[in-house]
Amino acid sequence: MIPNDFKHRVMFEFLYDFAVRGKYMFYIFLLYVFLLLFNNVKDSHILYAFTVFYFFLFAQGLFINTSLKKSFARYRKYLRLKRKRAENLK
């Protein structure tokens, strides 16, 4: 079920975007590359730490996706219905 409260709805949408779309993972990767190039870091420990952290985030996205599978399916149906209603109003 989609939460009605603003705070909980925003958290649910963030989890949905994080787990399904993966755009946050891409932004984290771009931020890391930018900081790496901007600061001219050549230490391999930072690369290893980021790789472990990145795979941990990737695994969390998979776990979130499996545990909230029904909620995400309902949310996708809600988004489709919302899109259809917006098209009918035009």
C-alpha positions in Angstrom: 0.0 0.0 0.0 1.3 3.5 -0.8 1.7 5.6 2.3 -0.4 8.7 2.6 1.8 10.8 4.9 4.3 13.0 3.0 7.4 11.8 4.9 6.6 8.2 4.5 5.6 8.6 0.8 8.9 10.3 0.1 10.8 7.5 1.8 8.9 4.9 -0.1 9.6 6.7 -3.4 13.3 6.9 -2.6 13.4 3.2 -1.8 11.5 2.5 -5.1 13.9 4.6 -7.1 17.0 3.1 -5.3 15.9 -0.5 -5.7 14.2 -0.5 -9.1 15.7 2.3 -11.2 19.2 2.4 -9.9 19.7 6.1 -10.7 21.0 6.8 -7.3 23.7 4.2 -7.7 24.7 5.9 -10.9 24.8 9.3 -9.1 27.0 7.9 -6.3 29.3 6.5 -8.9 29.6 9.8 -10.7 30.2 11.6 -7.4 33.0 9.2 -6.6 34.6 9.6 -10.1 34.4 13.4 -9.8 36.0 13.4 -6.3 38.7 11.0 -7.4 39.6 13.1 -10.4 39.2 16.4 -8.7 41.4 15.5 -5.7 43.9 13.5 -7.9 43.8 10.6 -5.4 46.1 7.6 -6.3 45.6 5.5 -3.2 44.3 2.0 -3.9 42.7 1.6 -0.5 40.2 4.3 -1.3 39.3 2.4 -4.5 38.9 -0.9 -2.6 36.7 0.8 0.1 34.5 2.4 -2.5 34.1 -0.9 -4.4 33.1 -2.7 -1.2 30.7 0.1 -0.3 29.2 0.2 -3.8 28.6 -3.6 -3.9 27.1 -3.4 -0.5 24.7 -0.7 -1.7 23.9 -2.8 -4.8 23.1 -5.8 -2.6 20.9 -3.7 -0.4 19.0 -2.6 -3.5 18.4 -6.3 -4.4 17.2 -7.1 -0.8 14.9 -4.1 -0.8 13.5 -5.1 -4.2 12.7 -8.7 -3.0 11.3 -7.7 0.4 9.0 -5.0 -1.0 8.0 -6.8 -4.2 4.3 -6.6 -3.7 4.4 -2.9 -2.7 6.5 -2.0 -5.7 4.1 -3.9 -8.0 1.1 -2.0 -6.5 3.1 1.3 -6.9 3.8 0.5 -10.6 0.1 0.0 -11.2 -0.6 3.2 -9.4 1.9 5.1 -11.6 0.3 3.6 -14.7 -3.2 4.6 -13.6 -2.0 8.1 -12.7 -0.4 8.5 -16.1 -3.6 7.3 -17.9 -5.8 9.7 -15.8 -3.4 12.6 -16.7 -3.7 11.7 -20.4 -7.5 11.6 -20.2 -7.6 15.0 -18.7 -5.7 16.6 -21.6 
